[in-house]
Amino acid sequence: MSLALYWFIPAHGDGRDVAKSATGETLTRPPRRDPDVAYLAQVARAADGLGFTGALVPFGMFCEDPWLVSAALAAQTTRLRFMLALRTGLISPPLVAQMAATLQRISGGRLLFNVVTGGDHDEQRRYGDALPHDERYARTAELLEVLERAWAGQEFDFRGEHYQVDRGRVVRPYPLRTPIFVGGSSPAAQAVAARHADVYLAWGESPAGLAELIGAARRLADGHGRVLAFGTRYHVIARDTADQAWQVAQELLDGMEPSRIREAQARFRRSESVGQRRMTALTQDAAGLAAYPNIWAGYGLVRPGAGAALVGSHDEVADRIAELHAMGIDHLILSGQPHLEEVYRFGEGVLPRLRNRGLLTELEPAR
């Protein structure tokens, strides 16, 4: 299977720093960019033109809504698929199925779902969701079961612990099923992925750490007679030379305030998310934040979520990506600071090397 590459839509804003200063001001760098449609469209069109398979559209308290962003950017692009971060528990499953069918028609079949069950205690409660971690995954499993039945286009009833549906139906279903990506590092997440996902996602770390997570999910899927594909997510800093790339990483590190690092690390250690705790451990265990050749854990010092970056020359980054693909990674989500400039650096420096190796999935324009 060839490798599908995805970029990231910075729906929370963009800039040259990993995080804002404590005061929200930047004195030595250009100001952060607001996530208005005009800027996000520049990022999406660049990824589309360079040949990325798709782009992850995030969900969160500080992000623009991913449904609306995906619909707006679909009109600005021709091939790019939109991996919409679907936060479960906030929208009823039949409505999700109906909205997905509409967005598929708007985009020409370019919607993917990145199913996010949630792990930040404070954010969950800000959205009115007080379920404990494992119960949220049980609810996610029910949502995915309802979606499968709703997309069939037939009337159905459903009785679960979290959802009850009477005579549910999507009147105008889309003819193609929306692919499901399920992320998470906990046993509960892997169990849901094994039963319901097309692709199991884990945040990037060392190849050994990823192999552990992939192996566990694969064994569970085998037990259900299912075959999973696998994906991961990294930031990326690729330059003409390794020295140039590591200098950029050092500049990002120099821009992180020590007080911010301490506050963020304390918050991450309290997280309910197993994946977040793994990212935090990576910053403590890696020698000089280097978890593996060309894998740097610096983002995880202050930023929640994916905390590791691929750092090196274009050839070195291509080598690491080839290594990840050889161990079973078929879907790779990348991001960089700022996203517009970095998509071109990666697209013009690393993508040709991956194409020359015959690794990439090439897409036709949307129908």
N, C-alpha and C positions, 0 to 999 in steps of 0.2 A: 504494500500500500504506500502511495506517495504521501508526502508531507503537506498538510494544509496549514498555511501561515495566516495569522490574524494580527491586525494592529489594534490599537486602543483609541477609543473616542474620549477625549478629556472633558467629559460633561460636568466635571467639578471645577474647571478652570485649568490653566496651563501656565508654565513658567520655567525658568532655568534652575530653580531650587527644588529640592525634594519636598520641603515644607516651608510654610511661612514662618517668619520670625515671631517671637512672643507678642510683639506689638502689631503684627500684621503688616509691617513696613519692610521694604527692601531699599537699602540706601546705596548699595554698590552694584546692584544688578537691575536690569529693566523691570518694570512692573509686571505683575502677573496678568495674564490674558483672560478676560471673561469668556465663559462658554456660550457665546451667542451663536446663532445658527450660521452666520457668515463665516466665522472662524472654524467651527466644527465641520462645515462643508469643505473648507480648504483641506483639512486633515483627511476627510473621507475621500475626496476626489483624488488626492495624492496616493492614498493606499489603493484605490480602485485602478488608477492609471498604471501604478507600478506592478500590479498583478497579485496583490494579496488576495487570499480566499475570502476574507471577511474582516470584521472589526467588532471587538467587544464593546457594548454600550452599557456602562455600569449603572448600578442602583445605589442610592444612599442618601442620607440626610442632606448632604452638601452637593448632590448632583441634580442636574436637570432630569426630568422624567424620561426614562429610556424608551417608553412607547412613543412618545411624541417626538423625541430626537430621532429615533429610527425611522419613523414615517417621513419626517422632514428630509432626512439625508438620503432616503431611498429615491426621492425625486431628483437628487443631485448627482446620482451615480448610476452606473449601468450593470456592473457585474458584482460589486461588493455585497457580501452577505452580512446581515446584522445579527450578532450574537447578543440578544437582548437578555440582560440580567433580570430574571423573574424571581422576585422575592415572594416566597410562598407565605400563605396565611393572611395576606392583605387584600386579596381579590378572590371572589368565589370562583371555583374551577369552571363552571359552565360559562361564566363571563370571560375568563381567560381564553377558553376555547373559541368563543365567538370573536373576541378581539384579535386572536391570532389568525383566524380565517380572513378577517378584513385586512390585516397588515400583510398577509401573504398575497392577497389580490393587489393591494397597492404597490407592493415591491416586486411583483413578478416572481413570487416564490423564494424570496431571499431571507426569510426569517429563520433564525435558530434560537433555541432557548438555552441559556445558561441558568440552571435552576439553583437559586441561592437560598438556603434554609436559614441563614443568619447565625451570627455568633457573638456579636457585641451586645452585652447585657443592657447597657444604657440605651443604645439605639433601638433595640427591640421594643423596649418599653416606651420610647418616644413615639413609636408607631402604634402603640396600644396592644402589643403582643407580649404576653407574660408567660407563655408556655416554656417549660424547661427544655433543655437541649434535645434529648432523645425523643421527647414527645413532638417536637417540631419536625423531626425527621419522619416520624410516623404519620404526621399530617401531610408532609410532602409526598409520601408514598400514596396516600389517598388521592391527593390532587392529581398526580400523574395517572392514576388508574381512571379517574373521572375524565381527564383529557382524552385518553385513548378511546373511551366509549363515546364521548361527545363528538370527536372527529369522525366517527364512523357515519354520522349523519342520521342515525336511527334514534327514535325515542327510547329513553332508558330511565330506570330508577336506580338509585344508589343509596345504600345504608352503611355508613361508616361511623367511627367514633367521633370524627371531627366534621364530616360533611354528610348531609342528607339531601338527596335530589329526587324530586318527584317529576316524572315525565320530562326529564331534561332532553334538550336537542339543540344542535346547531343547524338552523334551517338552511343555511348556505355554506356547507363545509367546503374547504379547499381540497382539491383532489390529491394533493401530496401531503403526507404527514410531516409535521414540523420536527426536525431532529432535536433530541434531548441530550444536553450535556449536564451531568450532575457532579458538583464539586464538593470536596470535603475530605478530611484526613481521619475522621473518627470511624470506628466500626459501624456506627449507625449510618453514616453517610455512605460507606462502602456497601452496606446491605441494600440501601435504596438504589444505588447505582447498579448493583448486580441484578436487581429485579426489573428496573424500569428504564435505565439510561441506554443511549447509543454510545456515549462517550463518557468515561470517567475522568474527571479533572482533579489534579492536585497542584498546589503551588510549587514552583520550582525550588529545588535545593540540590544537594549533591546527587549524582547518578545513583549511588548506593541507597540514599534515602528514598528517592523516587521508585527505585526497583522494589523496595520493601512495600510501598503503598500499592503499586501496580500489581505485585504478586498477590497481595491479600484480596484486592478487588477481583482479580482474575479467578482465583480459587472459588470465591463466592459465586461468581457468574457461571463458572463451570458446573457448580452444584445445581444450578437452575437450568442447565442445558442452553445457556446463552453465551454469545461471543461479544465482548466489549472491545471498543477502540479506546485509546488512552491519549490524554492531552495534559499539557502543563503550561505554566505562565511565568515569564521572566520579564524584567526590564532589560534593556540592552544599551551598551555603549560600545560602538564599533567605529574604529578610525583606521587611517592608512597604516599606522604603526601601533604596536602595543603600548609604547611609552605615551603616545598621545591619548590613548583611551584611558590609561590609568591616571593620567594627569586630570582628566575630566572627573573621574571618580573621586580623586582627592579634593578637587574643588567643591564637589557636592558635599563631601564630608566636612570640609572647612566651613560650609555654610550652615551646618546644623548646630544650633545653640545647645551647649551642655545641659542647660536646665530642661530644654525640650526633650532631649534624649532621656534624661532621668524620669521625667513625667510619663513619657510614652512607654518606656520599658516597664515601669511599674503597672501601668494600665494593661499592657499586653499580657503580663504574667497573670493577671486576674481574669483573663478572657475565658469564656466558656468554650471557645473554638479550639479544637485540637490543632488545626492547621496554624492558627495564630500562635499558639504556644510553641509549635515546631519552628516557626519563623523566628520567634524570640530566642529560642535555644540556639539557633544557627548563629546569631550575632555573638553569643557567649562562647560557643565552642570553636568557631572558625578562627584559625590563626591569622591575626591581622585582618579579620573580616573576609578572608579568602577561604571559602568552604571547599574549593576544588579548583584545579587550574581553570582560569577564566570565569569563575563563578564567585561573585562578590556579594556579601550579605549586608552591605551598608544601607540600602534603602530601608531595611527592617529596623534600623535604629529608631526611626521616628514615624514611619508610615505603616499603618495597619494593612493587612492583606499581604499580597505577594511582596516578599522582601529581598529577593535575590536578583542579581543582574548578571547577564553575560557580558564580560568586559574583555576587550582585546582587539587585535588587528582584525581586518575583515576576514583574513584566512583563518585566524584562530577561532573567531566566532563561528564561522562556517564549519570548522572541525568539530566544535562542541555540539552544534546543532545536528551534524551528521551522527555523532556519537549517541545523542539522545534518540534520534530516529532509529538507529540500529538496535537500541534496547527496548523499542516498542512504542515510542511516542509518535503518534500520527497527526496530532493537532498541537500547534505551538502558538500561544498568544504572547505578543511582545508589546512593549511600550518604551518611550524614551522622553527625556526632558530637553527642550520642549518637543511636543509630538510632531509638529509640522516639519521642523528641521531634521529631526531624527528619523522620520519615516523615509526621507530622501537619502540620508546618509546610509541607512540600512538597505534601502531599495536599490541604490546605485552601487553600493560596495559589497554587500553580502549576497543579495539575491542572485546576481549573475553567477557567483561561485556555486550556489546551490543548484541553479538551473544546469550549469555545466556538469554537475554530478548526477543529473536526472532525478533529483529528489522531490521536485515541487509538483503540486496539483495545479493544473492550468484550467481556468474556467471560461465558459462561453458567456456572452452577454445574456442578461435576464430575458425571459420570454415575455 
